[in-house]
Amino acid sequence: MFRRTVLPSGLRVITSKMPHTRSASLSIFIGIGSRFESDADAGASHFVEHLCFKGTQRRASSKEISEAIEGVGGILNGGTDKELTVYWCKVAVGNFESALDVLSDMILNSKFDSTEVEKERSVIIEEISMTQDNPGQLVNLIIDNVMWPDQPLGRDVAGTKESVGAFTRQHLADFLARHYRAGNVAVSVAGNVEHDAVVESVAGAFAPWQDGPAEKSVPVDDRQNAPRLLVDNRTTEQAHLCLALRGLSNLHPQRFTLDLLNAILGDGMSSRLFLNIREKLGLAYDIHSYTSHLQDTGAWVIYAGVDPEQLPSTVDAALEELGRLREEIPEVEVTRAREYLKGRLLLRMEDTRSVATWLGAQEMLSDRILTVDEVVAMLDAVTSKQLTEVAHSLIATDKLSVAVVGPVSAADLEGRLKL
């Protein structure tokens, strides 16, 4: 499925040849995200990512950068998460060299113009304000803080208005210099490309980049011995609920077992949460669950948006569904969820960007890159007994965390948080 080369600088190049496609997708992953940040650096990864789109010595403005890709029908974007920053573009295969030139120029030669720093500071503060005004997004930030209080994993990736307001141009430039190092980077390319040619092009584009030690993330503090609840009381039409348990890390041998368990619980319209809480009880329009796997921890989260008066009933019903997972799961349900996950994975792998992301993210976060066939085999190997064992190990009252945004109080849920 892929080939991998490590350059002398330490930069890793992964390619997947997809000869039936007419596109090439290029993703550049940097091993830096919000969990690597001190309190003084909160939001710096995200701020730096924004600034890399604002102009270089060769392309003086964001307009020139975007036109270089969009002018040939391509797509250009970036993103920052807790453990990674990524810059990516998707172009017709004949424009791959131009796309590589644009992305490498952005990362190596961004000007960090003082005027652009001030403008982007205002943009990011507005981004933070927008999240605060969106209760559905806000509750997903709050649940992280409930699970991981007083540590980087519990913070908004964008930082705070105070931390963003305090950044100087030099602070951000120094942050980039510490973390944007060749040994902390993977370049992933998927499409109708040849590996050796891509390696040669990447080596040339990033020739000025020297390796050096990258800073490590702050170890997680996962200690919890009682349920936690945080309510942001505000006037909204709905109460937005996140109900979470501690999950499994990206390297845990049972992580795919948990993903299968989650598919049974709340992934899709055939899941237990959807069929019971929406279809049978009519309590919610949007009800689903998801897992997140980080380097040394994880989360398993249920989200629902409900009428505030129906919040207690929704919490009761969601907890009941979690509890039922500790019972033996019918084989027909296991098969349905397994085929659902396998089908979704296989469909994603028809897209060059999905393949580039699949390979690059694993290179940065895992001990090895799994192929699609290997993951399918792992899903096929999961047994009902393993599902029950994982459910018993994770579904516990003392590991429960709940966040709510809406016109409710903590008293509405006190005494209900039991599994």
LOTORDO-967721 format. One record per residue (C-alpha): residue number from 1; residue in one letter; y, z, x. Coordinates in steps of 0.25 Angstrom, whole numbers, plus 5000, padded with zeros to 4 digits. Example, Ala and Ser with C-alpha at 12.3 -4.5 7.8 and 13.67 -1.06 7.14 Angstrom:
pase->1	torpa->a	v->4982	w->5031	u->5049
pase->2	torpa->s	v->4996	w->5029	u->5055
//
This chain:
pase->1	torpa->m	v->5000	w->5000	u->5000
pase->2	torpa->f	v->5010	w->5003	u->5012
pase->3	torpa->r	v->5012	w->5002	u->5027
pase->4	torpa->r	v->5019	w->5012	u->5035
pase->5	torpa->t	v->5027	w->5012	u->5048
pase->6	torpa->v	v->5034	w->5023	u->5055
pase->7	torpa->l	v->5045	w->5018	u->5064
pase->8	torpa->p	v->5048	w->5024	u->5078
pase->9	torpa->s	v->5060	w->5031	u->5072
pase->10	torpa->g	v->5051	w->5038	u->5062
pase->11	torpa->l	v->5056	w->5030	u->5050
pase->12	torpa->r	v->5044	w->5026	u->5041
pase->13	torpa->v	v->5042	w->5012	u->5034
pase->14	torpa->i	v->5032	w->5010	u->5023
pase->15	torpa->t	v->5030	w->4997	u->5016
pase->16	torpa->s	v->5022	w->4992	u->5004
pase->17	torpa->k	v->5020	w->4977	u->5003
pase->18	torpa->m	v->5020	w->4973	u->4989
pase->19	torpa->p	v->5019	w->4957	u->4990
pase->20	torpa->h	v->5020	w->4955	u->4975
pase->21	torpa->t	v->5034	w->4960	u->4974
pase->22	torpa->r	v->5047	w->4953	u->4976
pase->23	torpa->s	v->5055	w->4966	u->4980
pase->24	torpa->a	v->5055	w->4976	u->4991
pase->25	torpa->s	v->5059	w->4990	u->4989
pase->26	torpa->l	v->5064	w->4998	u->5001
pase->27	torpa->s	v->5065	w->5014	u->5000
pase->28	torpa->i	v->5071	w->5022	u->5012
pase->29	torpa->f	v->5066	w->5037	u->5010
pase->30	torpa->i	v->5074	w->5048	u->5018
pase->31	torpa->g	v->5067	w->5061	u->5019
pase->32	torpa->i	v->5079	w->5069	u->5013
pase->33	torpa->g	v->5082	w->5075	u->5000
pase->34	torpa->s	v->5088	w->5087	u->4993
pase->35	torpa->r	v->5077	w->5097	u->4997
pase->36	torpa->f	v->5081	w->5095	u->5012
pase->37	torpa->e	v->5095	w->5099	u->5009
pase->38	torpa->s	v->5102	w->5113	u->5012
pase->39	torpa->d	v->5111	w->5118	u->5002
pase->40	torpa->a	v->5123	w->5112	u->5010
pase->41	torpa->d	v->5116	w->5099	u->5010
pase->42	torpa->a	v->5112	w->5099	u->4995
pase->43	torpa->g	v->5114	w->5085	u->4990
pase->44	torpa->a	v->5116	w->5078	u->5004
pase->45	torpa->s	v->5104	w->5069	u->5003
pase->46	torpa->h	v->5108	w->5064	u->4990
pase->47	torpa->f	v->5123	w->5062	u->4995
pase->48	torpa->v	v->5118	w->5055	u->5007
pase->49	torpa->e	v->5110	w->5045	u->4999
pase->50	torpa->h	v->5122	w->5042	u->4991
pase->51	torpa->l	v->5131	w->5039	u->5003
pase->52	torpa->c	v->5121	w->5030	u->5009
pase->53	torpa->f	v->5124	w->5020	u->4998
pase->54	torpa->k	v->5139	w->5021	u->5000
pase->55	torpa->g	v->5141	w->5011	u->5012
pase->56	torpa->t	v->5137	w->5009	u->5027
pase->57	torpa->q	v->5144	w->5002	u->5039
pase->58	torpa->r	v->5139	w->4989	u->5034
pase->59	torpa->r	v->5140	w->4990	u->5019
pase->60	torpa->a	v->5153	w->4998	u->5017
pase->61	torpa->s	v->5150	w->5002	u->5002
pase->62	torpa->s	v->5140	w->5005	u->4992
pase->63	torpa->k	v->5143	w->4992	u->4985
pase->64	torpa->e	v->5139	w->4984	u->4998
pase->65	torpa->i	v->5126	w->4992	u->4999
pase->66	torpa->s	v->5122	w->4990	u->4984
pase->67	torpa->e	v->5126	w->4975	u->4984
pase->68	torpa->a	v->5117	w->4973	u->4996
pase->69	torpa->i	v->5105	w->4977	u->4988
pase->70	torpa->e	v->5110	w->4973	u->4973
pase->71	torpa->g	v->5115	w->4960	u->4978
pase->72	torpa->v	v->5101	w->4955	u->4980
pase->73	torpa->g	v->5096	w->4962	u->4967
pase->74	torpa->g	v->5090	w->4974	u->4974
pase->75	torpa->i	v->5091	w->4989	u->4970
pase->76	torpa->l	v->5096	w->5000	u->4979
pase->77	torpa->n	v->5096	w->5015	u->4977
pase->78	torpa->g	v->5093	w->5028	u->4983
pase->79	torpa->g	v->5089	w->5042	u->4979
pase->80	torpa->t	v->5088	w->5057	u->4984
pase->81	torpa->d	v->5078	w->5067	u->4980
pase->82	torpa->k	v->5073	w->5080	u->4985
pase->83	torpa->e	v->5065	w->5075	u->4997
pase->84	torpa->l	v->5069	w->5060	u->4999
pase->85	torpa->t	v->5081	w->5051	u->4999
pase->86	torpa->v	v->5078	w->5036	u->4996
pase->87	torpa->y	v->5086	w->5023	u->4998
pase->88	torpa->w	v->5079	w->5011	u->4991
pase->89	torpa->c	v->5081	w->4997	u->4987
pase->90	torpa->k	v->5073	w->4986	u->4980
pase->91	torpa->v	v->5076	w->4972	u->4983
pase->92	torpa->a	v->5069	w->4958	u->4983
pase->93	torpa->v	v->5060	w->4957	u->4995
pase->94	torpa->g	v->5069	w->4947	u->5002
pase->95	torpa->n	v->5080	w->4957	u->5002
pase->96	torpa->f	v->5072	w->4969	u->5009
pase->97	torpa->e	v->5079	w->4967	u->5023
pase->98	torpa->s	v->5093	w->4968	u->5016
pase->99	torpa->a	v->5089	w->4980	u->5008
pase->100	torpa->l	v->5084	w->4987	u->5020
pase->101	torpa->d	v->5097	w->4984	u->5028
pase->102	torpa->v	v->5105	w->4990	u->5016
pase->103	torpa->l	v->5097	w->5003	u->5015
pase->104	torpa->s	v->5096	w->5005	u->5030
pase->105	torpa->d	v->5111	w->5003	u->5031
pase->106	torpa->m	v->5113	w->5013	u->5020
pase->107	torpa->i	v->5105	w->5024	u->5027
pase->108	torpa->l	v->5109	w->5022	u->5041
pase->109	torpa->n	v->5123	w->5018	u->5040
pase->110	torpa->s	v->5130	w->5024	u->5028
pase->111	torpa->k	v->5144	w->5027	u->5031
pase->112	torpa->f	v->5146	w->5040	u->5023
pase->113	torpa->d	v->5160	w->5036	u->5020
pase->114	torpa->s	v->5168	w->5048	u->5017
pase->115	torpa->t	v->5174	w->5042	u->5005
pase->116	torpa->e	v->5160	w->5038	u->5000
pase->117	torpa->v	v->5156	w->5053	u->5002
pase->118	torpa->e	v->5167	w->5058	u->4993
pase->119	torpa->k	v->5164	w->5048	u->4982
pase->120	torpa->e	v->5149	w->5050	u->4983
pase->121	torpa->r	v->5151	w->5065	u->4982
pase->122	torpa->s	v->5158	w->5063	u->4969
pase->123	torpa->v	v->5147	w->5054	u->4964
pase->124	torpa->i	v->5136	w->5064	u->4968
pase->125	torpa->i	v->5143	w->5076	u->4961
pase->126	torpa->e	v->5144	w->5067	u->4948
pase->127	torpa->e	v->5129	w->5065	u->4950
pase->128	torpa->i	v->5127	w->5080	u->4950
pase->129	torpa->s	v->5136	w->5081	u->4938
pase->130	torpa->m	v->5128	w->5071	u->4931
pase->131	torpa->t	v->5115	w->5078	u->4933
pase->132	torpa->q	v->5121	w->5091	u->4928
pase->133	torpa->d	v->5125	w->5084	u->4915
pase->134	torpa->n	v->5112	w->5078	u->4913
pase->135	torpa->p	v->5103	w->5089	u->4908
pase->136	torpa->g	v->5090	w->5081	u->4910
pase->137	torpa->q	v->5093	w->5079	u->4924
pase->138	torpa->l	v->5098	w->5093	u->4926
pase->139	torpa->v	v->5086	w->5100	u->4921
pase->140	torpa->n	v->5078	w->5093	u->4932
pase->141	torpa->l	v->5087	w->5098	u->4943
pase->142	torpa->i	v->5087	w->5112	u->4937
pase->143	torpa->i	v->5072	w->5113	u->4937
pase->144	torpa->d	v->5072	w->5110	u->4952
pase->145	torpa->n	v->5081	w->5122	u->4954
pase->146	torpa->v	v->5072	w->5130	u->4945
pase->147	torpa->m	v->5060	w->5127	u->4953
pase->148	torpa->w	v->5066	w->5127	u->4967
pase->149	torpa->p	v->5078	w->5136	u->4967
pase->150	torpa->d	v->5087	w->5138	u->4979
pase->151	torpa->q	v->5081	w->5127	u->4987
pase->152	torpa->p	v->5084	w->5112	u->4989
pase->153	torpa->l	v->5073	w->5107	u->4980
pase->154	torpa->g	v->5080	w->5114	u->4968
pase->155	torpa->r	v->5093	w->5107	u->4970
pase->156	torpa->d	v->5099	w->5094	u->4964
pase->157	torpa->v	v->5096	w->5083	u->4974
pase->158	torpa->a	v->5111	w->5079	u->4973
pase->159	torpa->g	v->5115	w->5093	u->4977
pase->160	torpa->t	v->5126	w->5101	u->4971
pase->161	torpa->k	v->5141	w->5097	u->4968
pase->162	torpa->e	v->5144	w->5108	u->4979
pase->163	torpa->s	v->5135	w->5103	u->4990
pase->164	torpa->v	v->5139	w->5088	u->4987
pase->165	torpa->g	v->5154	w->5092	u->4987
pase->166	torpa->a	v->5153	w->5098	u->5000
pase->167	torpa->f	v->5146	w->5087	u->5008
pase->168	torpa->t	v->5155	w->5080	u->5019
pase->169	torpa->r	v->5152	w->5067	u->5024
pase->170	torpa->q	v->5147	w->5073	u->5038
pase->171	torpa->h	v->5138	w->5082	u->5031
pase->172	torpa->l	v->5131	w->5070	u->5023
pase->173	torpa->a	v->5131	w->5062	u->5036
pase->174	torpa->d	v->5124	w->5073	u->5044
pase->175	torpa->f	v->5114	w->5075	u->5032
pase->176	torpa->l	v->5110	w->5060	u->5033
pase->177	torpa->a	v->5109	w->5061	u->5048
pase->178	torpa->r	v->5099	w->5073	u->5047
pase->179	torpa->h	v->5090	w->5067	u->5037
pase->180	torpa->y	v->5091	w->5052	u->5038
pase->181	torpa->r	v->5082	w->5050	u->5050
pase->182	torpa->a	v->5071	w->5039	u->5052
pase->183	torpa->g	v->5060	w->5049	u->5052
pase->184	torpa->n	v->5064	w->5054	u->5039
pase->185	torpa->v	v->5064	w->5040	u->5032
pase->186	torpa->a	v->5054	w->5031	u->5026
pase->187	torpa->v	v->5057	w->5017	u->5022
pase->188	torpa->s	v->5048	w->5011	u->5011
pase->189	torpa->v	v->5047	w->4997	u->5007
pase->190	torpa->a	v->5039	w->4990	u->4996
pase->191	torpa->g	v->5038	w->4976	u->4992
pase->192	torpa->n	v->5035	w->4962	u->4997
pase->193	torpa->v	v->5037	w->4966	u->5012
pase->194	torpa->e	v->5030	w->4967	u->5025
pase->195	torpa->h	v->5028	w->4980	u->5032
pase->196	torpa->d	v->5031	w->4976	u->5046
pase->197	torpa->a	v->5043	w->4968	u->5042
pase->198	torpa->v	v->5049	w->4980	u->5034
pase->199	torpa->v	v->5046	w->4990	u->5046
pase->200	torpa->e	v->5054	w->4980	u->5056
pase->201	torpa->s	v->5065	w->4980	u->5046
pase->202	torpa->v	v->5066	w->4995	u->5043
pase->203	torpa->a	v->5065	w->4998	u->5058
pase->204	torpa->g	v->5077	w->4988	u->5061
pase->205	torpa->a	v->5085	w->4994	u->5049
pase->206	torpa->f	v->5083	w->5008	u->5053
pase->207	torpa->a	v->5083	w->5006	u->5068
pase->208	torpa->p	v->5096	w->5015	u->5070
pase->209	torpa->w	v->5088	w->5027	u->5064
pase->210	torpa->q	v->5083	w->5037	u->5073
pase->211	torpa->d	v->5073	w->5048	u->5069
pase->212	torpa->g	v->5075	w->5063	u->5069
pase->213	torpa->p	v->5070	w->5075	u->5063
pase->214	torpa->a	v->5073	w->5076	u->5048
pase->215	torpa->e	v->5076	w->5089	u->5041
pase->216	torpa->k	v->5065	w->5096	u->5032
pase->217	torpa->s	v->5066	w->5100	u->5018
pase->218	torpa->v	v->5068	w->5114	u->5013
pase->219	torpa->p	v->5054	w->5120	u->5010
pase->220	torpa->v	v->5052	w->5122	u->4995
pase->221	torpa->d	v->5052	w->5136	u->4989
pase->222	torpa->d	v->5042	w->5135	u->4978
pase->223	torpa->r	v->5040	w->5150	u->4975
pase->224	torpa->q	v->5040	w->5153	u->4960
pase->225	torpa->n	v->5033	w->5165	u->4953
pase->226	torpa->a	v->5039	w->5164	u->4939
pase->227	torpa->p	v->5045	w->5154	u->4929
pase->228	torpa->r	v->5059	w->5149	u->4931
pase->229	torpa->l	v->5069	w->5145	u->4921
pase->230	torpa->l	v->5083	w->5139	u->4922
pase->231	torpa->v	v->5091	w->5135	u->4910
pase->232	torpa->d	v->5104	w->5127	u->4911
pase->233	torpa->n	v->5110	w->5130	u->4897
pase->234	torpa->r	v->5120	w->5119	u->4893
pase->235	torpa->t	v->5123	w->5111	u->4880
pase->236	torpa->t	v->5113	w->5099	u->4879
pase->237	torpa->e	v->5106	w->5092	u->4868
pase->238	torpa->q	v->5093	w->5094	u->4875
pase->239	torpa->a	v->5087	w->5105	u->4883
pase->240	torpa->h	v->5081	w->5099	u->4896
pase->241	torpa->l	v->5069	w->5106	u->4901
pase->242	torpa->c	v->5062	w->5106	u->4915
pase->243	torpa->l	v->5049	w->5114	u->4916
pase->244	torpa->a	v->5043	w->5114	u->4930
pase->245	torpa->l	v->5031	w->5119	u->4938
pase->246	torpa->r	v->5029	w->5118	u->4953
pase->247	torpa->g	v->5022	w->5105	u->4956
pase->248	torpa->l	v->5015	w->5099	u->4969
pase->249	torpa->s	v->5021	w->5094	u->4982
pase->250	torpa->n	v->5020	w->5079	u->4986
pase->251	torpa->l	v->5009	w->5082	u->4995
pase->252	torpa->h	v->5001	w->5091	u->4986
pase->253	torpa->p	v->4986	w->5085	u->4984
pase->254	torpa->q	v->4987	w->5088	u->4969
pase->255	torpa->r	v->5001	w->5081	u->4967
pase->256	torpa->f	v->4995	w->5069	u->4960
pase->257	torpa->t	v->4986	w->5079	u->4951
pase->258	torpa->l	v->5000	w->5085	u->4947
pase->259	torpa->d	v->5006	w->5072	u->4944
pase->260	torpa->l	v->4994	w->5069	u->4935
pase->261	torpa->l	v->4995	w->5082	u->4928
pase->262	torpa->n	v->5010	w->5079	u->4926
pase->263	torpa->a	v->5006	w->5065	u->4919
pase->264	torpa->i	v->4998	w->5073	u->4909
pase->265	torpa->l	v->5009	w->5083	u->4907
pase->266	torpa->g	v->5021	w->5075	u->4905
pase->267	torpa->d	v->5022	w->5061	u->4912
pase->268	torpa->g	v->5023	w->5050	u->4901
pase->269	torpa->m	v->5022	w->5049	u->4886
pase->270	torpa->s	v->5007	w->5052	u->4886
pase->271	torpa->s	v->5009	w->5066	u->4893
pase->272	torpa->r	v->5007	w->5079	u->4887
pase->273	torpa->l	v->5021	w->5083	u->4887
pase->274	torpa->f	v->5026	w->5070	u->4880
pase->275	torpa->l	v->5015	w->5070	u->4870
pase->276	torpa->n	v->5016	w->5085	u->4866
pase->277	torpa->i	v->5031	w->5088	u->4868
pase->278	torpa->r	v->5037	w->5075	u->4864
pase->279	torpa->e	v->5027	w->5068	u->4855
pase->280	torpa->k	v->5020	w->5080	u->4848
pase->281	torpa->l	v->5031	w->5091	u->4848
pase->282	torpa->g	v->5044	w->5082	u->4848
pase->283	torpa->l	v->5051	w->5092	u->4857
pase->284	torpa->a	v->5056	w->5082	u->4868
pase->285	torpa->y	v->5060	w->5068	u->4870
pase->286	torpa->d	v->5058	w->5068	u->4885
pase->287	torpa->i	v->5047	w->5077	u->4890
pase->288	torpa->h	v->5040	w->5074	u->4904
pase->289	torpa->s	v->5035	w->5080	u->4916
pase->290	torpa->y	v->5035	w->5076	u->4931
pase->291	torpa->t	v->5031	w->5081	u->4945
pase->292	torpa->s	v->5039	w->5080	u->4958
pase->293	torpa->h	v->5031	w->5082	u->4971
pase->294	torpa->l	v->5040	w->5086	u->4983
pase->295	torpa->q	v->5035	w->5089	u->4998
pase->296	torpa->d	v->5031	w->5103	u->4996
pase->297	torpa->t	v->5033	w->5106	u->4981
pase->298	torpa->g	v->5034	w->5099	u->4967
pase->299	torpa->a	v->5037	w->5101	u->4953
pase->300	torpa->w	v->5031	w->5098	u->4939
pase->301	torpa->v	v->5042	w->5097	u->4929
pase->302	torpa->i	v->5042	w->5095	u->4914
pase->303	torpa->y	v->5055	w->5089	u->4908
pase->304	torpa->a	v->5059	w->5089	u->4893
pase->305	torpa->g	v->5072	w->5087	u->4885
pase->306	torpa->v	v->5072	w->5095	u->4872
pase->307	torpa->d	v->5080	w->5100	u->4860
pase->308	torpa->p	v->5085	w->5114	u->4866
pase->309	torpa->e	v->5078	w->5121	u->4854
pase->310	torpa->q	v->5065	w->5114	u->4857
pase->311	torpa->l	v->5065	w->5119	u->4872
pase->312	torpa->p	v->5056	w->5131	u->4870
pase->313	torpa->s	v->5046	w->5123	u->4863
pase->314	torpa->t	v->5046	w->5112	u->4873
pase->315	torpa->v	v->5044	w->5122	u->4885
pase->316	torpa->d	v->5033	w->5128	u->4877
pase->317	torpa->a	v->5026	w->5115	u->4875
pase->318	torpa->a	v->5028	w->5110	u->4889
pase->319	torpa->l	v->5022	w->5123	u->4895
pase->320	torpa->e	v->5011	w->5121	u->4885
pase->321	torpa->e	v->5008	w->5107	u->4891
pase->322	torpa->l	v->5009	w->5112	u->4905
pase->323	torpa->g	v->4999	w->5124	u->4902
pase->324	torpa->r	v->4989	w->5114	u->4895
pase->325	torpa->l	v->4988	w->5106	u->4909
pase->326	torpa->r	v->4980	w->5118	u->4914
pase->327	torpa->e	v->4969	w->5115	u->4904
pase->328	torpa->e	v->4959	w->5103	u->4907
pase->329	torpa->i	v->4966	w->5090	u->4905
pase->330	torpa->p	v->4958	w->5079	u->4897
pase->331	torpa->e	v->4953	w->5068	u->4906
pase->332	torpa->v	v->4959	w->5058	u->4897
pase->333	torpa->e	v->4973	w->5064	u->4899
pase->334	torpa->v	v->4970	w->5064	u->4914
pase->335	torpa->t	v->4966	w->5050	u->4914
pase->336	torpa->r	v->4979	w->5046	u->4906
pase->337	torpa->a	v->4988	w->5053	u->4916
pase->338	torpa->r	v->4981	w->5048	u->4928
pase->339	torpa->e	v->4982	w->5033	u->4924
pase->340	torpa->y	v->4997	w->5035	u->4919
pase->341	torpa->l	v->5000	w->5040	u->4933
pase->342	torpa->k	v->4992	w->5029	u->4940
pase->343	torpa->g	v->4998	w->5018	u->4932
pase->344	torpa->r	v->5013	w->5023	u->4934
pase->345	torpa->l	v->5010	w->5023	u->4949
pase->346	torpa->l	v->5004	w->5010	u->4949
pase->347	torpa->l	v->5015	w->5003	u->4941
pase->348	torpa->r	v->5026	w->5009	u->4950
pase->349	torpa->m	v->5019	w->5003	u->4962
pase->350	torpa->e	v->5023	w->4989	u->4957
pase->351	torpa->d	v->5037	w->4992	u->4961
pase->352	torpa->t	v->5042	w->4990	u->4976
pase->353	torpa->r	v->5052	w->5002	u->4975
pase->354	torpa->s	v->5041	w->5011	u->4969
pase->355	torpa->v	v->5032	w->5008	u->4980
pase->356	torpa->a	v->5042	w->5010	u->4991
pase->357	torpa->t	v->5046	w->5023	u->4985
pase->358	torpa->w	v->5031	w->5027	u->4984
pase->359	torpa->l	v->5029	w->5025	u->4998
pase->360	torpa->g	v->5042	w->5030	u->5004
pase->361	torpa->a	v->5042	w->5043	u->4996
pase->362	torpa->q	v->5028	w->5046	u->5000
pase->363	torpa->e	v->5031	w->5043	u->5015
pase->364	torpa->m	v->5042	w->5053	u->5015
pase->365	torpa->l	v->5036	w->5064	u->5006
pase->366	torpa->s	v->5021	w->5063	u->5008
pase->367	torpa->d	v->5011	w->5065	u->5019
pase->368	torpa->r	v->5006	w->5051	u->5017
pase->369	torpa->i	v->5009	w->5039	u->5008
pase->370	torpa->l	v->4999	w->5038	u->4996
pase->371	torpa->t	v->4996	w->5024	u->4991
pase->372	torpa->v	v->4996	w->5021	u->4976
pase->373	torpa->d	v->4981	w->5020	u->4976
pase->374	torpa->e	v->4979	w->5033	u->4983
pase->375	torpa->v	v->4988	w->5040	u->4972
pase->376	torpa->v	v->4980	w->5033	u->4961
pase->377	torpa->a	v->4967	w->5038	u->4967
pase->378	torpa->m	v->4973	w->5053	u->4968
pase->379	torpa->l	v->4976	w->5052	u->4953
pase->380	torpa->d	v->4963	w->5047	u->4950
pase->381	torpa->a	v->4956	w->5058	u->4957
pase->382	torpa->v	v->4964	w->5069	u->4949
pase->383	torpa->t	v->4954	w->5077	u->4940
pase->384	torpa->s	v->4957	w->5086	u->4928
pase->385	torpa->k	v->4953	w->5098	u->4936
pase->386	torpa->q	v->4963	w->5095	u->4946
pase->387	torpa->l	v->4974	w->5093	u->4935
pase->388	torpa->t	v->4970	w->5107	u->4930
pase->389	torpa->e	v->4970	w->5113	u->4943
pase->390	torpa->v	v->4984	w->5108	u->4946
pase->391	torpa->a	v->4989	w->5112	u->4933
pase->392	torpa->h	v->4984	w->5126	u->4935
pase->393	torpa->s	v->4991	w->5127	u->4948
pase->394	torpa->l	v->5004	w->5122	u->4944
pase->395	torpa->i	v->5006	w->5127	u->4929
pase->396	torpa->a	v->5010	w->5141	u->4930
pase->397	torpa->t	v->5021	w->5150	u->4923
pase->398	torpa->d	v->5026	w->5155	u->4937
pase->399	torpa->k	v->5029	w->5141	u->4942
pase->400	torpa->l	v->5037	w->5136	u->4930
pase->401	torpa->s	v->5051	w->5132	u->4931
pase->402	torpa->v	v->5060	w->5128	u->4919
pase->403	torpa->a	v->5074	w->5122	u->4918
pase->404	torpa->v	v->5082	w->5119	u->4906
pase->405	torpa->v	v->5095	w->5112	u->4903
pase->406	torpa->g	v->5101	w->5113	u->4889
pase->407	torpa->p	v->5106	w->5123	u->4878
pase->408	torpa->v	v->5095	w->5133	u->4880
pase->409	torpa->s	v->5094	w->5147	u->4887
pase->410	torpa->a	v->5083	w->5152	u->4896
pase->411	torpa->a	v->5079	w->5162	u->4885
pase->412	torpa->d	v->5074	w->5150	u->4877
pase->413	torpa->l	v->5063	w->5149	u->4887
pase->414	torpa->e	v->5060	w->5163	u->4892
pase->415	torpa->g	v->5046	w->5167	u->4889
pase->416	torpa->r	v->5041	w->5153	u->4888
pase->417	torpa->l	v->5039	w->5149	u->4902
pase->418	torpa->k	v->5024	w->5152	u->4903
pase->419	torpa->l	v->5012	w->5143	u->4907
//
